[in-house]
């Protein structure tokens, strides 16, 4: 049977994969499935029971079998005590070929013995020819050794320091070197075992790969599909984790920039977050920039990078790292967060109480407690702190004080200012204090004084008439820049903040205008974007 090669066609990610077999075997998120010849990406998702998020990209990798295995030179060995990375040497070595063919079989192998010179995992049976006699080994050598010179009791040995010993190793001795995780190697002791071994494939060097949203893409024998990224958030960075929750609120990560060592989403650029967690930005690390240009941007590492004083590590990719490496600029990736976010804002007590009770979190009710109560504040504010305390205080107001707004895409800079000022970019509900009420006009001033560092250039200024309920912001053509206003009636002379049209930017409208009636100076109303209102923050 002749198999045709799978060739990427263009930036669209479509692949031409003629199928000549009656049945093919593919992997979806590391699970194997059999499909009929001619099956498409859509068929594979259905067979795997994957709930596909429309518009998100799926990574496709065609494995190259033995040829690929022999080309891989680096492997990660994950133990219950930490992670070790090795780099293979001696390309023609029988031990290297044995490793490439059998490394998965060593998963679950326990630590047999540990000494000052070396440690050994095993035993297991292997096809090797032990050699008698003392051999010299260097620090961090990796080799096979046969206990009692019997290949049925082979061990995987790691050298801790320069020494000479008789391990029953093959003639060529070591076949790899430990290149990272050296402290882990020295700390290994009784009870350690190998959990998982994974090849570190240089994805950019593989020709037969793509990342696509085309569900009609045909599949071929041996392909691996990756549909989503699973992220575990760090308890060492509760505020930064909450920033990531906000970023993927809709279940996806936008690939706004791609580099060899990372991808990034700039949706929350300029949204400040404290520095919390100093650790290396290992492959799969999620980090947020906390200072300088790009503050608030979130990165996912494709390669190991050192710690940074301006990049706080907030979590790690635990599944789907392949998708991170295959992603292309402009795509969206489906994301699942662990633990799930605990966001009570905009919900009722009756809605959140059973959820919190099920995970052992005590709910303390504060504020208004009527049947129409809506939660507008929570303390602690972050999911990880709530889980750590096993307690959350929720403050509620009558639903009449929660106002839904629709924001206009015609005023992107001003809408960005509004969202930033009310923290709607990171929270579902924002507070807006009432500054002044007169006749049919309501003036507001956000608690966050964003006018100190953000411009409000004239845009979407009214022409002819301002409609009742439209939201206006005074732009920098007037002294009271940053004032937010709404009128209950239409006006043909002045904007919602009482300024002339040229000093007014119209950013949206209130959907339930009657809720403003009865609001007084000094009150606080709470604002939520209406479902379907475009949340797409300005990208840079």
FINUMI-729103 format. One record per residue (C-alpha): residue in one letter; y, z, x; residue number from 1. Coordinates in Angstrom, 1 decimal. Example, Ala and Ser with C-alpha at 12.3 -4.5 7.8 and 13.67 -1.06 7.14 Angstrom:
// residues 2
  resn       y       z       x  resi
     a    -4.5     7.8    12.3     1
     s    -1.1     7.1    13.7     2
***
This chain:
// residues 540
  resn       y       z       x  resi
     x     0.0     0.0     0.0     1
     x     3.4    -0.9     1.4     2
     x     6.4     1.4     0.7     3
     x     9.9     0.1     0.7     4
     x    12.6     2.0     2.4     5
     x    15.4     3.8     0.4     6
     x    18.8     2.5     1.5     7
     x    22.2     4.1     0.5     8
     x    24.3     1.2    -1.0     9
     x    27.8     2.5    -1.0    10
     x    30.1     5.5    -1.5    11
     x    28.9     5.7    -5.2    12
     x    25.7     7.3    -3.9    13
     x    23.4     4.8    -5.7    14
     x    20.1     4.1    -3.9    15
     x    17.8     1.1    -4.2    16
     x    14.3     2.5    -4.2    17
     x    11.7     0.0    -5.3    18
     x     8.6     1.8    -6.4    19
     x     5.1     0.4    -5.9    20
     x     2.9     3.4    -6.6    21
     x     1.5     4.4   -10.0    22
     x     2.6     8.0    -9.5    23
     x     5.0     9.7    -7.1    24
     x     5.4    13.3    -5.9    25
     x     8.9    14.6    -5.5    26
     x    10.5    18.1    -5.0    27
     x    13.3    19.6    -7.1    28
     x    14.9    22.7    -5.6    29
     x    11.8    23.2    -3.4    30
     x     9.3    22.9    -6.3    31
     x     6.9    20.0    -6.4    32
     x     6.4    17.7    -9.4    33
     x     4.5    14.5   -10.1    34
     x     6.2    11.7   -12.0    35
     x     5.3     8.2   -13.1    36
     x     6.3     5.3   -10.9    37
     x     9.8     4.1   -11.8    38
     x    11.0     7.6   -12.6    39
     x    14.8     8.3   -12.3    40
     x    16.9    11.3   -11.4    41
     x    17.2    12.1   -15.1    42
     x    13.4    12.2   -15.5    43
     x    13.0    14.5   -12.6    44
     x    15.6    17.0   -13.9    45
     x    13.8    17.0   -17.3    46
     x    10.4    17.6   -15.7    47
     x    11.8    20.5   -13.6    48
     x    13.6    22.0   -16.6    49
     x    16.9    21.9   -14.8    50
     x    20.0    22.4   -17.0    51
     x    22.3    19.7   -15.6    52
     x    26.0    20.4   -15.6    53
     x    27.7    17.0   -16.3    54
     x    29.7    15.6   -13.5    55
     x    28.1    17.7   -10.7    56
     x    26.5    15.9    -7.8    57
     x    22.8    16.1    -6.9    58
     x    21.6    15.7    -3.3    59
     x    18.7    13.4    -2.6    60
     x    16.9    13.4     0.7    61
     x    14.0    11.1     1.6    62
     x    11.8    12.9     4.0    63
     x    10.5    10.8     6.9    64
     x     7.2    12.7     7.4    65
     x     5.8    13.2    10.9    66
     x     8.6    11.1    12.5    67
     x    11.2    13.5    11.2    68
     x     9.3    16.6    12.1    69
     x     8.9    15.6    15.7    70
     x    12.7    14.8    15.9    71
     x    13.7    18.3    14.8    72
     x    14.5    20.5    17.8    73
     x    15.8    23.7    16.2    74
     x    14.2    26.2    13.8    75
     x    15.2    29.4    12.1    76
     x    12.6    32.1    12.1    77
     x    13.5    34.7     9.4    78
     x    11.9    38.1     9.8    79
     x    12.3    41.3     7.7    80
     x    14.3    42.7    10.7    81
     x    16.7    39.7    11.0    82
     x    16.9    36.1    12.0    83
     x    15.9    34.3    15.2    84
     x    16.7    30.7    16.1    85
     x    14.7    28.7    18.6    86
     x    15.2    25.4    20.3    87
     x    12.1    23.3    21.2    88
     x    11.6    22.0    24.7    89
     x     9.1    19.7    26.4    90
     x     9.0    16.8    23.9    91
     x     5.4    15.7    24.9    92
     x     4.1    19.3    25.0    93
     x     0.9    19.8    22.9    94
     x     2.3    23.3    21.9    95
     x     5.5    21.6    20.6    96
     x     3.4    19.2    18.6    97
     x     1.2    22.1    17.3    98
     x     4.4    23.9    16.2    99
     x     5.9    20.9    14.5   100
     x     2.7    20.3    12.6   101
     x     1.9    23.9    11.7   102
     x     5.0    26.1    11.7   103
     x     4.9    26.8     7.9   104
     x     1.4    28.3     8.4   105
     x     3.0    31.1    10.4   106
     x     5.0    32.5     7.5   107
     x     3.8    35.9     6.5   108
     x     2.4    36.6    10.0   109
     x     2.8    40.3    11.0   110
     x     3.9    41.6    14.4   111
     x     0.7    42.4    16.3   112
     x     2.1    44.1    19.3   113
     x     5.5    44.8    21.0   114
     x     6.1    45.7    24.6   115
     x     9.1    45.8    27.0   116
     x     8.2    42.3    28.3   117
     x     7.2    40.5    25.1   118
     x     6.3    40.7    21.4   119
     x     3.6    38.8    19.6   120
     x     3.0    37.7    16.0   121
     x    -0.6    37.0    14.8   122
     x    -3.4    36.4    15.0   123
     x    -4.1    33.0    13.5   124
     x    -6.3    30.1    14.3   125
     x    -4.8    27.2    16.2   126
     x    -5.9    24.0    18.0   127
     x    -5.0    24.7    21.6   128
     x    -6.7    25.0    24.9   129
     x    -6.1    28.4    26.6   130
     x    -5.9    28.6    30.4   131
     x    -7.0    31.5    32.5   132
     x    -4.8    33.0    35.1   133
     x    -1.4    34.7    35.4   134
     x     1.7    32.7    34.5   135
     x     5.4    33.3    34.9   136
     x     7.7    33.6    31.9   137
     x    11.4    33.7    31.6   138
     x    13.6    35.7    29.2   139
     x    13.6    34.2    25.7   140
     x    10.6    31.9    26.3   141
     x     8.5    31.1    23.2   142
     x     4.8    30.3    23.6   143
     x     1.4    30.4    22.1   144
     x    -1.2    32.8    23.6   145
     x    -4.9    33.1    22.8   146
     x    -6.3    36.7    22.6   147
     x    -9.5    36.9    24.6   148
     x    -9.0    33.2    25.4   149
     x   -10.2    32.4    21.9   150
     x    -8.1    29.9    20.0   151
     x    -9.1    31.6    16.7   152
     x    -7.0    34.6    17.7   153
     x    -3.8    32.8    18.7   154
     x    -0.5    34.6    18.7   155
     x     3.1    33.4    18.7   156
     x     4.8    35.2    21.7   157
     x     8.4    35.8    22.5   158
     x     9.4    36.8    26.0   159
     x    11.9    39.7    26.1   160
     x    12.5    39.5    29.9   161
     x    11.3    37.7    33.1   162
     x     7.8    38.7    33.8   163
     x     4.3    37.5    34.8   164
     x     1.3    37.9    32.5   165
     x    -2.0    36.4    31.4   166
     x    -1.8    35.5    27.7   167
     x    -4.3    32.7    27.5   168
     x    -1.5    30.2    27.0   169
     x    -1.9    26.4    27.3   170
     x    -1.2    24.9    30.7   171
     x     2.4    24.0    29.9   172
     x     3.2    27.6    29.0   173
     x     6.4    27.9    26.9   174
     x     7.5    25.2    24.4   175
     x    10.8    26.7    23.2   176
     x    13.7    29.1    23.9   177
     x    15.4    31.7    21.7   178
     x    19.0    30.5    21.3   179
     x    20.3    33.1    18.8   180
     x    19.2    36.3    17.3   181
     x    18.5    37.8    20.7   182
     x    19.4    41.3    19.6   183
     x    17.0    40.9    16.7   184
     x    14.2    40.0    19.2   185
     x    14.9    43.1    21.3   186
     x    14.8    45.3    18.1   187
     x    11.5    44.0    16.7   188
     x     9.0    46.8    16.2   189
     x     6.0    47.9    14.2   190
     x     6.2    46.7    10.5   191
     x     8.0    43.5    11.3   192
     x     6.7    40.2    10.0   193
     x     7.8    36.5     9.7   194
     x     9.2    35.8     6.2   195
     x    10.2    32.2     6.5   196
     x    10.5    29.4     9.1   197
     x    12.9    26.5     8.4   198
     x    13.8    23.4    10.5   199
     x    17.4    22.9    11.3   200
     x    17.8    19.3    10.4   201
     x    20.9    17.4    11.6   202
     x    21.7    16.0     8.2   203
     x    24.5    13.7     9.4   204
     x    21.9    11.9    11.5   205
     x    19.6    11.2     8.6   206
     x    20.1     7.7     7.1   207
     x    18.0     8.2     4.0   208
     x    20.1    10.6     2.0   209
     x    22.8    10.6    -0.6   210
     x    24.6    12.8    -3.1   211
     x    25.2    11.3    -6.5   212
     x    26.1    11.9   -10.2   213
     x    24.2     8.8   -11.3   214
     x    21.2    10.1   -13.3   215
     x    19.8     6.6   -13.5   216
     x    19.1     6.6    -9.7   217
     x    15.5     5.6    -9.2   218
     x    13.3     7.9    -7.1   219
     x    10.7     7.2    -4.5   220
     x     7.6     9.0    -3.1   221
     x     8.4    12.2    -1.1   222
     x    12.1    12.6    -2.1   223
     x    13.6    16.1    -2.3   224
     x    16.3    16.8    -4.9   225
     x    18.9    19.6    -4.8   226
     x    20.8    20.4    -8.0   227
     x    22.8    23.5    -7.5   228
     x    24.0    26.1    -5.0   229
     x    23.1    29.8    -5.4   230
     x    25.6    32.2    -3.9   231
     x    25.1    35.9    -3.3   232
     x    28.5    37.8    -3.2   233
     x    29.1    40.5    -0.6   234
     x    29.7    44.1    -1.6   235
     x    31.8    44.4     1.5   236
     x    34.4    42.0     0.0   237
     x    34.9    42.9    -3.7   238
     x    38.4    41.3    -4.0   239
     x    37.4    38.2    -2.2   240
     x    34.2    37.9    -4.3   241
     x    36.4    38.0    -7.4   242
     x    38.4    35.2    -6.0   243
     x    35.2    33.1    -5.6   244
     x    34.2    34.1    -9.2   245
     x    37.5    32.7   -10.4   246
     x    37.1    29.5    -8.4   247
     x    33.7    28.7    -9.9   248
     x    34.6    30.0   -13.4   249
     x    33.5    26.7   -14.9   250
     x    30.3    26.7   -12.9   251
     x    31.3    24.3   -10.2   252
     x    32.8    24.1    -6.7   253
     x    35.2    21.2    -6.0   254
     x    34.6    19.5    -2.6   255
     x    38.3    18.8    -1.8   256
     x    37.8    18.5     1.9   257
     x    34.7    17.8     4.1   258
     x    34.4    18.5     7.8   259
     x    31.3    18.6    10.1   260
     x    31.3    22.4    10.0   261
     x    32.5    23.2     6.5   262
     x    33.5    22.0     3.0   263
     x    36.4    23.6     1.1   264
     x    37.9    23.9    -2.4   265
     x    41.7    24.3    -2.5   266
     x    42.0    25.1    -6.2   267
     x    43.2    28.7    -5.4   268
     x    45.4    27.9    -2.4   269
     x    48.4    30.2    -2.4   270
     x    46.6    32.9    -4.4   271
     x    46.6    35.9    -2.0   272
     x    43.5    37.9    -1.3   273
     x    43.1    40.8     1.1   274
     x    41.1    40.6     4.3   275
     x    37.9    42.7     3.8   276
     x    34.9    41.6     5.8   277
     x    34.8    40.6     9.5   278
     x    31.5    38.9    10.3   279
     x    30.4    35.6    11.8   280
     x    30.7    32.6     9.6   281
     x    27.1    31.7     9.8   282
     x    25.7    28.6     8.2   283
     x    26.0    29.0     4.5   284
     x    28.7    31.7     4.7   285
     x    31.4    31.7     2.0   286
     x    34.8    32.7     3.4   287
     x    38.4    32.9     2.1   288
     x    41.5    32.3     4.2   289
     x    43.7    35.4     3.9   290
     x    46.7    34.5     6.0   291
     x    48.7    31.5     7.2   292
     x    48.7    27.9     5.9   293
     x    45.9    27.5     3.3   294
     x    45.9    31.2     2.2   295
     x    43.5    31.4    -0.7   296
     x    41.4    28.4     0.2   297
     x    37.7    29.0     0.1   298
     x    35.2    27.5     2.6   299
     x    31.5    27.1     2.8   300
     x    30.2    26.8     6.4   301
     x    27.8    23.9     7.2   302
     x    27.3    25.2    10.8   303
     x    27.5    28.5    12.5   304
     x    31.0    29.6    13.5   305
     x    32.3    32.8    15.0   306
     x    34.2    35.5    13.1   307
     x    37.9    34.9    12.4   308
     x    40.7    37.3    11.8   309
     x    42.0    35.1     9.0   310
     x    38.7    34.2     7.3   311
     x    37.1    37.1     5.3   312
     x    33.4    36.5     4.5   313
     x    32.8    37.1     0.8   314
     x    29.3    35.8     0.3   315
     x    26.4    33.6     1.5   316
     x    24.5    30.6     0.1   317
     x    21.0    31.8    -0.6   318
     x    19.7    28.6    -2.1   319
     x    20.8    24.9    -2.0   320
     x    22.3    24.9     1.5   321
     x    21.0    21.3     1.6   322
     x    23.4    20.3    -1.2   323
     x    26.3    21.8     0.8   324
     x    25.4    19.6     3.8   325
     x    24.9    16.5     1.7   326
     x    28.1    16.8    -0.4   327
     x    30.9    14.2    -0.2   328
     x    34.6    14.6    -0.7   329
     x    35.7    14.4    -4.3   330
     x    32.4    15.7    -5.7   331
     x    31.7    18.8    -7.7   332
     x    28.7    21.1    -7.0   333
     x    27.0    23.2    -9.6   334
     x    27.1    26.9    -8.6   335
     x    25.3    30.0    -9.7   336
     x    26.6    33.4    -8.6   337
     x    24.6    36.6    -7.9   338
     x    25.4    39.0    -9.3   339
     x    27.0    37.3   -12.4   340
     x    30.6    38.1   -12.9   341
     x    31.6    41.0   -15.2   342
     x    34.8    39.7   -16.8   343
     x    35.7    41.7   -19.9   344
     x    39.1    40.1   -20.5   345
     x    39.6    38.4   -23.8   346
     x    36.4    39.9   -25.3   347
     x    35.8    42.6   -27.9   348
     x    34.2    46.0   -27.3   349
     x    31.3    45.1   -29.5   350
     x    30.7    42.0   -27.4   351
     x    30.7    43.7   -24.0   352
     x    29.1    47.1   -24.7   353
     x    25.5    45.9   -25.1   354
     x    25.8    43.7   -21.9   355
     x    27.1    46.6   -19.9   356
     x    24.6    49.1   -21.3   357
     x    21.7    46.8   -20.4   358
     x    22.7    46.9   -16.7   359
     x    23.5    50.6   -16.6   360
     x    27.3    50.4   -16.6   361
     x    29.2    53.0   -18.7   362
     x    32.1    51.6   -20.8   363
     x    35.2    53.8   -21.2   364
     x    37.4    52.5   -24.1   365
     x    41.1    52.8   -23.7   366
     x    44.1    51.6   -25.8   367
     x    43.6    50.1   -29.3   368
     x    40.2    50.5   -30.8   369
     x    40.4    48.7   -34.2   370
     x    38.0    46.0   -35.3   371
     x    40.3    43.3   -34.0   372
     x    40.6    44.9   -30.5   373
     x    40.7    42.5   -27.5   374
     x    40.3    43.7   -23.9   375
     x    43.2    42.7   -21.7   376
     x    42.7    45.0   -18.7   377
     x    39.7    46.4   -16.8   378
     x    39.5    49.0   -14.1   379
     x    38.0    48.5   -11.6   380
     x    39.2    44.9   -11.6   381
     x    36.3    43.5    -9.6   382
     x    32.7    43.0   -10.5   383
     x    31.2    44.5    -7.4   384
     x    33.3    47.7    -7.7   385
     x    32.2    48.0   -11.4   386
     x    28.6    47.7   -10.3   387
     x    29.1    50.1    -7.5   388
     x    30.7    52.8    -9.8   389
     x    28.4    52.0   -12.7   390
     x    31.5    52.5   -14.8   391
     x    34.4    50.5   -16.2   392
     x    37.5    51.4   -18.2   393
     x    38.6    48.7   -20.6   394
     x    42.1    48.6   -22.2   395
     x    42.4    46.8   -25.4   396
     x    45.3    45.6   -27.7   397
     x    45.2    44.2   -31.3   398
     x    44.3    40.5   -31.3   399
     x    47.8    39.8   -32.6   400
     x    49.1    40.6   -29.1   401
     x    46.9    38.1   -27.4   402
     x    48.6    34.7   -27.6   403
     x    46.9    31.4   -26.7   404
     x    48.9    28.7   -25.0   405
     x    48.4    25.0   -24.3   406
     x    49.8    23.9   -20.9   407
     x    51.1    20.4   -20.4   408
     x    49.9    18.3   -17.4   409
     x    53.4    16.6   -17.4   410
     x    54.8    19.6   -15.6   411
     x    52.3    20.4   -12.8   412
     x    54.5    22.3   -10.5   413
     x    56.0    24.5   -13.3   414
     x    52.6    25.1   -14.8   415
     x    51.3    26.1   -11.4   416
     x    54.2    28.6   -11.2   417
     x    53.4    29.9   -14.7   418
     x    49.7    30.4   -13.9   419
     x    50.5    32.0   -10.6   420
     x    53.1    34.4   -12.0   421
     x    50.7    35.6   -14.8   422
     x    47.6    35.5   -12.5   423
     x    46.0    33.1   -14.9   424
     x    44.5    31.2   -11.9   425
     x    42.2    34.2   -11.2   426
     x    42.0    36.0   -14.5   427
     x    41.4    34.8   -18.1   428
     x    44.2    36.9   -19.5   429
     x    47.7    37.5   -18.1   430
     x    50.5    40.0   -19.0   431
     x    54.0    38.8   -20.0   432
     x    56.7    41.5   -20.5   433
     x    59.3    40.7   -23.2   434
     x    62.8    40.8   -21.5   435
     x    65.1    39.9   -24.4   436
     x    64.9    39.0   -28.1   437
     x    67.8    37.5   -30.1   438
     x    67.9    35.4   -33.2   439
     x    64.9    33.1   -33.0   440
     x    64.6    33.3   -29.2   441
     x    62.2    35.3   -27.0   442
     x    62.8    35.6   -23.3   443
     x    60.1    36.8   -20.9   444
     x    60.0    37.7   -17.2   445
     x    56.6    37.8   -15.4   446
     x    55.7    40.9   -13.5   447
     x    55.0    39.0   -10.3   448
     x    58.3    37.9    -8.8   449
     x    57.1    34.5    -7.7   450
     x    60.7    33.0    -7.6   451
     x    61.1    34.6    -4.2   452
     x    58.7    32.2    -2.6   453
     x    58.0    29.4    -5.1   454
     x    60.4    26.5    -6.1   455
     x    60.9    25.4    -9.6   456
     x    62.2    21.8    -9.3   457
     x    63.3    20.0   -12.5   458
     x    60.4    18.3   -14.2   459
     x    59.5    17.4   -17.8   460
     x    63.0    18.4   -19.0   461
     x    63.5    17.9   -22.8   462
     x    65.2    14.8   -24.2   463
     x    66.7    14.9   -27.6   464
     x    64.9    18.0   -29.1   465
     x    62.8    21.0   -28.1   466
     x    60.1    21.7   -30.7   467
     x    59.4    25.2   -32.2   468
     x    56.9    27.1   -30.1   469
     x    57.4    25.1   -26.9   470
     x    57.5    27.1   -23.7   471
     x    60.3    26.5   -21.3   472
     x    61.1    27.8   -17.8   473
     x    64.5    27.8   -16.3   474
     x    64.5    25.6   -13.2   475
     x    66.5    26.1   -10.0   476
     x    69.4    24.1   -11.4   477
     x    70.5    27.4   -13.1   478
     x    71.0    31.0   -11.8   479
     x    68.3    32.5   -14.0   480
     x    65.5    30.5   -12.4   481
     x    62.1    31.7   -13.5   482
     x    63.0    32.9   -16.9   483
     x    60.4    32.0   -19.5   484
     x    61.4    31.4   -23.1   485
     x    60.1    30.3   -26.6   486
     x    62.0    29.6   -29.8   487
     x    60.7    29.9   -33.4   488
     x    62.7    26.9   -34.5   489
     x    63.4    23.4   -33.0   490
     x    66.7    22.9   -31.1   491
     x    68.6    19.8   -30.1   492
     x    71.1    21.4   -27.8   493
     x    69.5    24.1   -25.6   494
     x    66.1    24.8   -24.1   495
     x    63.8    27.8   -25.0   496
     x    65.5    30.0   -22.4   497
     x    69.0    29.2   -23.7   498
     x    69.8    26.8   -20.8   499
     x    70.9    23.2   -21.1   500
     x    68.2    20.6   -21.1   501
     x    68.7    19.7   -17.4   502
     x    68.0    23.3   -16.4   503
     x    64.9    23.5   -18.5   504
     x    61.3    22.6   -17.7   505
     x    58.9    22.3   -20.7   506
     x    55.5    23.5   -19.6   507
     x    53.5    23.9   -22.9   508
     x    53.4    25.4   -26.3   509
     x    52.2    28.6   -28.1   510
     x    49.5    27.8   -30.6   511
     x    50.0    30.8   -32.9   512
     x    53.7    31.1   -33.1   513
     x    53.6    33.6   -36.0   514
     x    52.2    36.2   -33.5   515
     x    55.7    36.5   -31.9   516
     x    57.2    37.8   -35.1   517
     x    57.7    41.6   -34.8   518
     x    57.7    41.5   -31.0   519
     x    60.5    43.6   -29.5   520
     x    62.2    44.0   -26.1   521
     x    60.1    46.1   -23.7   522
     x    56.8    45.0   -25.4   523
     x    54.1    43.2   -23.4   524
     x    52.3    40.3   -24.8   525
     x    49.1    38.9   -23.3   526
     x    48.5    35.2   -22.7   527
     x    45.3    33.2   -22.5   528
     x    44.9    29.5   -22.0   529
     x    43.4    27.8   -25.0   530
     x    39.9    26.3   -24.5   531
     x    40.3    22.7   -23.6   532
     x    43.7    23.3   -22.0   533
     x    43.6    21.6   -18.6   534
     x    43.0    24.2   -15.9   535
     x    43.2    21.8   -13.0   536
     x    45.5    23.4   -10.5   537
     x    47.5    21.2    -8.2   538
     x    45.5    20.1    -5.2   539
     x    46.8    19.6    -1.7   540
***
